[in-house]
């Protein structure tokens, strides 16, 4: 009989830095820390660590992932790959995932419309001659649709959806 391994973090925050780092995400991070909730945010990276594996490990070592979907979230391959890892941990390790739709419509995330459509048009163009990227684009689309169907918080209506 194996016990579940203890988690290093209570919350992992996935976000697009240029959209929310200095506003919503910094305020959320402060509020969580003030309540003694151990939160991982990419500022915690130790200089010299390889960012990809360090983030993947942090996601796996977390109880809850908050995904801050913002206008430019999908323009970051980094964010989209974080999302894949988060959903993998949800599926295989029971991690709790809560999406936050920050000034973006849930249907834009779910169906890749608006700024998400623009980001994917660029990826689709790049993927024409890159089979590996084409596979990633397909996985990202599915992940966005899956994550947008998880109940979460919508900042535009200030409601839990």
ChimeraX attribute file (.defattr): number of C-alpha atoms within 10 A of each C-alpha:
attribute: neighborCount
match mode: 1-to-1
recipient: residues
	/A:1	3
	/A:2	4
	/A:3	5
	/A:4	7
	/A:5	7
	/A:6	9
	/A:7	14
	/A:8	16
	/A:9	18
	/A:10	16
	/A:11	24
	/A:12	25
	/A:13	21
	/A:14	26
	/A:15	28
	/A:16	22
	/A:17	17
	/A:18	12
	/A:19	18
	/A:20	19
	/A:21	15
	/A:22	10
	/A:23	11
	/A:24	14
	/A:25	20
	/A:26	14
	/A:27	13
	/A:28	13
	/A:29	19
	/A:30	14
	/A:31	12
	/A:32	15
	/A:33	13
	/A:34	10
	/A:35	8
	/A:36	10
	/A:37	14
	/A:38	16
	/A:39	20
	/A:40	23
	/A:41	18
	/A:42	16
	/A:43	6
	/A:44	11
	/A:45	14
	/A:46	10
	/A:47	7
	/A:48	6
	/A:49	10
	/A:50	10
	/A:51	13
	/A:52	12
	/A:53	10
	/A:54	15
	/A:55	21
	/A:56	16
	/A:57	13
	/A:58	20
	/A:59	28
	/A:60	22
	/A:61	20
	/A:62	23
	/A:63	20
	/A:64	23
	/A:65	26
	/A:66	17
	/A:67	25
	/A:68	24
	/A:69	27
	/A:70	22
	/A:71	21
	/A:72	19
	/A:73	25
	/A:74	24
	/A:75	18
	/A:76	14
	/A:77	15
	/A:78	15
	/A:79	21
	/A:80	23
	/A:81	17
	/A:82	19
	/A:83	21
	/A:84	20
	/A:85	18
	/A:86	27
	/A:87	22
	/A:88	16
	/A:89	22
	/A:90	17
	/A:91	11
	/A:92	8
	/A:93	13
	/A:94	12
	/A:95	19
	/A:96	16
	/A:97	21
	/A:98	18
	/A:99	23
	/A:100	23
	/A:101	25
	/A:102	22
	/A:103	15
	/A:104	21
	/A:105	19
	/A:106	24
	/A:107	13
	/A:108	18
	/A:109	27
	/A:110	18
	/A:111	15
	/A:112	19
	/A:113	15
	/A:114	14
	/A:115	18
	/A:116	22
	/A:117	16
	/A:118	15
	/A:119	18
	/A:120	19
	/A:121	13
	/A:122	11
	/A:123	18
	/A:124	16
	/A:125	11
	/A:126	14
	/A:127	16
	/A:128	10
	/A:129	10
	/A:130	11
	/A:131	11
	/A:132	9
	/A:133	15
	/A:134	17
	/A:135	11
	/A:136	17
	/A:137	19
	/A:138	12
	/A:139	14
	/A:140	20
	/A:141	18
	/A:142	15
	/A:143	22
	/A:144	23
	/A:145	17
	/A:146	13
	/A:147	22
	/A:148	24
	/A:149	15
	/A:150	12
	/A:151	13
	/A:152	19
	/A:153	18
	/A:154	19
	/A:155	14
	/A:156	11
	/A:157	11
	/A:158	10
	/A:159	9
	/A:160	12
	/A:161	15
